[in-house]
Amino acid sequence: MAAGDRATVKPEAPVTVRIQSGDFDIGEEIGALTAGRADIGAVASFTGLCRDEGGRLSALELEHYPGMAERAIRAIAEEAVERFELTGLTAIHRYGKIAPGGNIVLVVATASHRQAAFDGASFLMDYLKTDAPFWKKEHLKDGGAGEWVSAKDADDKAKARWRSKP
């Protein structure tokens, strides 16, 4: 390197993937991802909540394969970091019975610029909705047997937009 040339060292983008039964604090998670970082110009987050499905749902139960689910989410999270040049990414998905209004999933993407943060968060969420190894069962207020919930066509269409590189 010639005198006066400066090597630009890009800090490694932290990727956090957690699957947990307990709730999460959105502000704390964003703070943990951004603390001490002057290279971040944008934070985009998505929080998925449990709906009551018109008042008929008492809870949504989420099941997963421990280890397998974390590996699958980490792989797509790392792809998002590389593809959108993210400076950091956090993905938290809960399991167990979650009452309506409760948090289910959190994705936080950081980047130098807003579009990359938006795209990274959206990309990861689209894959979580369709490919993450979770199973969801509805528990009804009337005590009746609920349905196992599967990905919808709209979820598959949303994911399809990412098949081509930006």
Backbone hydrogen bonds, N-H to C=O, Kabsch-Sander energy under -0.5 kcal/mol:
donor,donor_aa,acceptor,acceptor_aa,energy
5,D,2,A,-2.0
9,V,7,A,-0.7
10,K,8,T,-0.7
16,T,89,L,-2.6
18,R,91,A,-2.5
20,Q,93,H,-1.8
26,I,24,F,-0.6
29,E,25,D,-2.2
30,I,26,I,-2.4
31,G,27,G,-2.6
32,A,28,E,-2.4
33,L,29,E,-1.6
34,T,30,I,-1.7
35,A,31,G,-1.9
37,R,34,T,-2.1
38,A,36,G,-0.7
41,G,39,D,-0.5
41,G,111,A,-2.4
42,A,111,A,-1.9
44,A,109,A,-2.8
46,F,107,V,-2.4
48,G,105,V,-2.5
50,C,102,G,-2.4
56,R,52,D,-0.8
56,R,53,E,-1.0
57,L,52,D,-2.3
58,S,139,H,-3.2
59,A,139,H,-1.6
60,L,98,I,-2.5
61,E,137,K,-3.2
62,L,60,L,-0.5
62,L,96,G,-2.1
63,E,135,W,-2.7
65,Y,133,P,-0.8
68,M,66,P,-1.2
69,A,65,Y,-2.6
71,R,67,G,-2.2
72,A,68,M,-2.4
73,I,69,A,-2.4
74,R,70,E,-2.7
75,A,71,R,-2.3
76,I,72,A,-1.7
77,A,73,I,-2.5
78,E,74,R,-2.9
79,E,75,A,-1.7
80,A,76,I,-2.1
81,V,77,A,-2.3
82,E,78,E,-2.0
83,R,79,E,-3.1
84,F,80,A,-2.5
85,E,81,V,-0.6
85,E,82,E,-0.6
86,L,81,V,-1.5
87,T,110,T,-2.6
88,G,110,T,-1.2
89,L,14,P,-2.5
90,T,108,V,-2.6
91,A,16,T,-2.8
92,I,106,L,-2.7
93,H,18,R,-2.4
94,R,104,I,-2.8
95,Y,20,Q,-1.4
96,G,62,L,-2.8
98,I,60,L,-2.6
101,G,50,C,-3.4
102,G,99,A,-2.4
104,I,48,G,-3.5
105,V,48,G,-1.4
106,L,92,I,-2.6
107,V,46,F,-2.4
108,V,90,T,-2.5
109,A,44,A,-3.1
110,T,88,G,-2.6
111,A,42,A,-1.9
112,S,85,E,-0.5
117,A,113,H,-1.5
118,F,114,R,-2.9
119,D,115,Q,-3.0
120,G,116,A,-2.8
121,A,117,A,-2.2
122,S,118,F,-2.5
123,F,119,D,-2.9
124,L,120,G,-2.1
125,M,121,A,-2.3
126,D,122,S,-2.7
127,Y,123,F,-1.8
128,L,124,L,-2.4
129,K,125,M,-2.5
130,T,126,D,-0.9
131,D,127,Y,-3.2
132,A,127,Y,-1.0
132,A,128,L,-0.6
134,F,132,A,-2.4
135,W,63,E,-2.4
136,K,149,V,-0.7
137,K,61,E,-2.6
138,E,147,E,-2.7
139,H,59,A,-2.7
140,L,144,G,-1.0
141,K,56,R,-2.7
143,G,140,L,-1.4
146,G,138,E,-0.6
149,V,136,K,-3.1
155,D,152,K,-0.7
156,D,152,K,-1.7
157,K,153,D,-2.5
158,A,154,A,-2.1
159,K,155,D,-2.0
160,A,156,D,-1.8
161,R,157,K,-0.9
161,R,158,A,-0.6
162,W,159,K,-1.9
163,R,160,A,-1.7
